[in-house]
């Protein structure tokens, strides 16, 4: 079974490499567009170069945030994952400042027709590079659960959109129209909108935004499929820099404190393994509510006698028993799909039986094996035959 914490650390390492490459790419775009803008006299392209230069700083902040997010310190028991959100906040402020500067220059500057023969090919090339890398960075950010990378990707895509406006202005210049100043003003609006969206997202996450409802439902479904779990009373999760911290209140079909503690520990591990973005889980168990019990018995055939073995039993009888009266409310039979397995039979049968969510398992005298151990660890009570 993989270590969920190792997966989180590996994702952070990969995200740092993506952010480092982004710094170099933004620096290249800024230099190329800046030189072409100055030589051609295009205010719009110079503004776009300033945008890319700010992206160099933004990508550097994202890289620093990802580096800090991977650190551990006893003063921060919930981790430093929100360093990514702080990085996103800094990025948003920088982008808004740049939008203001570009807009101010567009309003106060004079009208001129730049040399489009040099500026236009540079703008088109920058558009292709920024858009392609932005889409790639967004995909990787979602895969790694990194808000800093996704913020960086959105910045690239907005940079591509603003470059489109620059291209329109340069095409106008090529045709003899002085559209460069208006293109620069439009670029400032694109940049401001991107900065505002980043600012909104960063503040939302820093204020402990709730975990997505879809993920809450998936966590509850996973927990309610486990043995001895009657239902999830409440599941509350909050964001922490692209990761999540979850609190669960779970109703168990047992009145034993030790069993409840063991089930709680297992649930915490199971949730983190199934959802690597969840870095911390706290399960509070509630028990003593014995309204029903689910008992499994190995049998030779439906309605037949009890089987002598467990993993090789052809069938299993599942009985739902009323907790107080002891009466059988429901009885179903399930054929063992792994009875003839040549390898790892005990493990396969044990995992299959777990899916039936038993509270009790009737086993032959002195019977042991992988299936029994697996079910015991899940809190299933072993009843002698």
C-alpha positions in Angstrom: 0.0 0.0 0.0 1.5 3.4 -1.0 2.3 6.1 1.5 -0.1 9.0 0.8 2.4 11.5 2.3 5.1 10.4 -0.1 2.7 11.0 -3.0 2.0 14.5 -1.7 5.7 15.2 -1.4 6.4 13.9 -4.9 3.7 16.0 -6.3 5.2 19.1 -4.7 8.6 18.2 -6.1 7.2 17.9 -9.6 5.3 21.1 -9.2 8.5 23.0 -8.2 10.2 21.8 -11.4 7.2 23.0 -13.5 7.4 26.4 -11.8 11.2 26.6 -12.3 10.8 26.0 -16.0 8.0 28.6 -16.1 10.4 31.2 -14.7 12.9 30.6 -17.6 10.2 30.6 -20.2 8.6 33.9 -19.0 12.0 35.5 -18.9 12.6 34.5 -22.5 9.3 35.8 -23.6 9.8 39.1 -21.8 13.2 39.7 -23.3 12.2 38.8 -26.9 9.0 40.9 -26.8 10.7 43.8 -25.1 13.5 44.0 -27.6 11.0 43.7 -30.5 8.7 46.2 -29.0 11.5 48.8 -28.5 12.9 48.3 -32.0 9.5 48.4 -33.7 8.2 51.2 -31.5 5.1 49.2 -30.5 3.7 50.4 -27.1 1.3 47.4 -27.1 4.1 44.9 -27.5 6.2 46.7 -24.9 3.2 46.5 -22.5 2.9 42.8 -23.3 6.6 42.4 -22.5 6.1 44.1 -19.2 3.3 41.6 -18.5 5.7 38.7 -19.3 8.3 40.4 -17.1 5.8 40.4 -14.2 5.1 36.8 -14.9 8.8 36.1 -14.3 8.3 37.5 -10.8 5.0 35.7 -10.4 6.4 32.4 -11.5 9.3 32.9 -9.0 6.8 33.5 -6.2 5.0 30.4 -7.2 8.2 28.4 -7.1 9.0 29.9 -3.6 5.5 29.0 -2.4 5.9 25.4 -3.6 9.2 25.2 -1.9 7.9 26.5 1.4 4.7 24.2 1.1 6.9 21.1 1.3 8.6 22.1 4.5 7.6 20.8 8.0 7.9 22.6 11.3 6.5 21.8 14.7 5.0 25.3 15.0 2.7 24.4 12.0 1.2 21.0 12.8 -1.3 21.4 9.9 1.5 21.9 7.5 2.7 24.9 5.4 0.5 24.1 2.4 -1.1 27.5 2.4 2.2 29.0 1.4 0.9 28.3 -2.2 -2.2 30.5 -1.5 0.0 33.3 -0.2 2.1 33.0 -3.4 -1.1 33.2 -5.4 -2.1 36.4 -3.5 1.3 38.0 -4.2 1.0 37.1 -7.9 -2.5 38.7 -8.1 -1.3 42.0 -6.6 1.7 42.1 -9.0 -0.6 41.5 -12.0 -3.1 44.2 -10.9 -0.2 46.7 -10.6 1.1 45.9 -14.0 -2.4 46.3 -15.5 -2.6 49.8 -14.0 0.8 50.8 -15.5 0.0 49.5 -19.0 -3.4 51.3 -18.9 -1.8 54.5 -17.7 0.8 54.5 -20.5 -1.9 53.8 -23.0 -4.0 56.8 -21.9 -1.1 59.2 -21.6 1.0 58.1 -24.5 0.8 59.5 -28.0 -0.5 57.7 -31.2 2.0 56.2 -33.5 2.3 53.4 -36.1 4.9 50.8 -35.2 7.0 48.7 -37.6 4.9 45.6 -37.9 7.3 43.7 -40.0 9.4 42.8 -36.9 6.8 43.1 -34.1 4.1 40.9 -35.8 6.1 37.7 -36.1 7.4 38.0 -32.5 3.8 38.5 -31.3 2.5 35.5 -33.2 5.3 33.3 -31.9 4.8 34.5 -28.3 1.0 33.7 -28.6 1.7 30.1 -29.7 4.3 29.5 -27.0 2.2 31.1 -24.2 -1.0 29.4 -25.1 0.5 26.0 -25.5 2.5 26.1 -22.3 -0.5 27.7 -20.4 -2.7 24.7 -21.3 0.0 22.3 -20.4 0.6 24.0 -17.1 -3.1 24.1 -16.2 -3.4 20.3 -16.9 -0.4 19.6 -14.7 -1.6 22.0 -11.9 -4.9 20.1 -11.8 -3.2 16.7 -11.8 -0.9 17.7 -9.0 -3.5 19.7 -7.1 -1.4 22.8 -7.1 -3.2 26.2 -7.0 0.1 28.0 -7.6 0.7 26.2 -10.9 -2.9 26.7 -11.9 -2.5 30.4 -11.1 0.6 30.5 -13.2 -1.2 28.7 -16.1 -4.1 31.2 -16.0 -1.5 34.0 -16.3 0.0 32.4 -19.4 -3.5 32.1 -21.0 -4.3 35.7 -20.2 -0.9 36.6 -21.6 -1.9 34.8 -24.8 -5.2 36.6 -24.9 -3.5 40.0 -24.5 -1.0 39.1 -27.2 -4.0 38.5 -29.5 -5.0 42.1 -29.0 -1.5 43.2 -29.7 -1.5 41.2 -33.0 -4.8 42.9 -34.0 -3.1 46.3 -33.4 0.0 45.3 -35.3 -2.1 44.1 -38.3 -3.8 47.5 -38.2 -0.3 49.1 -38.2 0.7 46.9 -41.2 -2.4 48.3 -43.0 -1.6 51.9 -42.0 -3.9 52.4 -39.0 -2.7 53.7 -35.6 -4.3 51.1 -33.4 -1.3 50.4 -31.2 -2.4 52.7 -28.3 -5.9 51.2 -28.2 -4.4 47.7 -28.2 -2.2 48.6 -25.2 -5.3 49.8 -23.4 -7.1 46.6 -24.1 -4.1 44.6 -22.9 -4.3 46.4 -19.5 -8.0 45.3 -19.1 -7.1 41.7 -19.8 -4.3 41.8 -17.3 -6.4 43.5 -14.6 -9.2 40.9 -15.0 -6.7 38.1 -14.6 -5.2 39.7 -11.5 -8.7 40.2 -9.9 -9.6 36.5 -10.5 -6.4 35.4 -8.9 -6.9 37.7 -5.9 -10.4 36.4 -5.4 -9.3 32.8 -5.5 -6.4 33.4 -3.1 -8.5 35.2 -0.5 -11.1 32.5 -0.7 -8.6 29.7 0.0 -6.9 31.7 2.8 -10.2 32.1 4.5 -10.6 28.2 4.7 -12.9 27.6 1.8 -14.9 24.4 2.1 -13.8 21.2 0.4 -15.6 20.7 -2.9 -19.0 19.0 -2.5 -18.1 16.3 -5.0 -15.1 15.3 -2.9 -17.2 15.3 0.3 -19.6 12.9 -1.3 -16.8 10.6 -2.5 -15.2 10.5 1.0 -18.6 9.7 2.6 -19.3 6.9 0.1 -15.9 5.4 0.7 -16.3 5.4 4.5 -19.9 4.0 4.4 -18.6 1.0 2.4 -16.4 -0.1 5.2 -17.3 -2.9 7.7 -18.9 -1.9 11.0 -19.8 1.6 9.6 -23.6 2.4 9.8 -23.3 5.8 8.2 -21.4 9.1 8.2 -23.0 11.6 10.4 -21.0 14.6 9.2 -18.1 15.2 6.9 -16.4 18.6 7.0 -13.3 19.5 5.0 -11.3 22.7 4.4 -8.8 23.6 1.8 -5.1 24.0 2.6 -3.1 25.1 -0.4 -4.5 22.6 -2.9 -4.7 20.0 -0.2 -7.5 19.2 2.3 -8.0 18.6 6.0 -11.1 16.5 6.8 -13.1 15.9 10.0 -15.5 12.9 10.0 -18.2 11.9 12.5 -19.0 8.2 11.9 -21.7 6.1 13.4 -20.5 2.5 14.0 -22.4 -0.7 14.6 -20.4 -1.7 17.6 -20.4 -1.0 21.3 -16.7 -1.8 21.9 -14.3 1.0 22.6 -11.2 -0.8 21.4 -12.9 -1.9 18.2 -14.1 1.6 17.6 -10.6 3.0 18.0 -9.2 0.4 15.6 -11.9 1.2 13.0 -11.2 4.9 13.3 -7.5 4.5 12.7 -8.2 2.3 9.7 -10.7 4.8 8.2 -8.1 7.7 8.5 -5.5 5.6 6.6 -8.0 4.5 4.0 -9.2 8.0 3.2 -5.7 9.3 2.8 -4.7 6.4 0.6 -7.8 6.8 -1.6 -7.5 10.6 -1.8 -3.8 11.7 -1.8 -4.8 15.4 -1.7 -6.3 14.8 1.7 -3.3 15.2 4.0 -5.0 15.1 7.3 -8.1 13.1 8.5 -9.6 13.1 12.0 -12.4 10.5 12.6 -14.6 10.8 15.6 -16.5 7.5 16.2 -20.0 7.2 17.7 -21.0 3.7 18.9 -23.5 1.8 21.0 -26.2 2.1 18.4 -26.8 -1.6 17.8 -30.0 -1.3 15.6 -28.7 -4.1 13.3 -25.8 -6.4 12.7 -24.5 -7.9 9.4 -23.3 -11.5 9.9 -21.4 -13.6 7.3 -21.3 -17.4 7.4 -19.4 -19.6 4.9 -21.8 -22.3 3.5 -21.5 -25.1 0.9 -24.6 -23.9 -1.0 -27.5 -21.5 -0.6 -29.6 -22.9 2.3 -27.0 -25.6 3.0 -24.7 -26.5 5.8 -21.8 -24.4 7.0 -18.6 -24.9 5.1 -15.4 -26.2 6.8 -13.1 -23.6 5.3 -13.2 -19.9 4.8 -11.3 -18.8 1.7 -12.4 -21.9 -0.2 -16.1 -21.7 0.8 -18.3 -21.9 -2.3 -20.9 -19.5 -0.8 -21.4 -17.0 2.0 -24.7 -16.4 3.8 -25.2 -12.7 4.8 -27.8 -12.2 7.5 -29.0 -8.8 8.7 -29.9 -9.3 12.4 -32.0 -6.9 14.5 -29.8 -5.6 17.3 -32.3 -5.9 20.2 -34.6 -8.8 19.3 -31.9 -10.9 17.5 -34.3 -11.8 14.8 -33.0 -12.2 11.2 -34.5 -9.4 9.1 -32.9 -10.4 5.8 -30.9 -13.3 4.5 -29.0 -13.3 1.1 -26.4 -15.7 -0.4 -23.3 -14.6 -2.3 -21.1 -16.9 -4.4 -17.4 -16.7 -3.7 -15.7 -15.5 -6.9 -12.2 -16.4 -5.7 -12.7 -19.9 -4.2 -10.6 -21.4 -7.0 -7.8 -18.8 -7.1 -4.4 -20.3 -7.2 -2.5 -17.3 -5.7 -3.4 -14.9 -2.9 -6.7 -16.5 -2.4 -7.0 -15.4 1.3 -6.3 -11.7 0.3 -8.7 -11.8 -2.6 -11.5 -13.4 -0.6 -10.8 -11.0 2.4 -11.1 -8.0 0.2 -14.3 -9.3 -1.4 -15.8 -10.0 2.0 -14.9 -6.5 3.1 -17.1 -5.2 0.3 -20.1 -7.0 1.9 -19.6 -4.8 5.0 -19.9 -7.5 7.6 -20.0 -6.7 11.4 -19.5 -10.4 12.3 -18.0 -13.4 10.6 -18.6 -17.0 11.5 -15.3 -18.9 11.1 -14.4 -22.6 11.6 -12.7 -23.5 14.9 -9.0 -22.4 15.2 -9.2 -21.0 11.7 -6.6 -18.4 10.7 -5.5 -16.9 7.5 -5.1 -13.6 5.5 -8.8 -13.1 5.1 -9.4 -13.4 8.9 -6.6 -11.0 9.7 -7.8 -8.5 7.1 -11.3 -8.5 8.5 -10.2 -8.4 12.1 -8.1 -5.3 11.4 -11.3 -3.7 9.9 -13.1 -4.4 13.2 -15.2 -7.4 12.2 -16.0 -9.6 15.1 -15.0 -13.3 14.7 -17.6 -15.8 15.9 -16.7 -19.5 16.4 -18.6 -21.9 14.3 
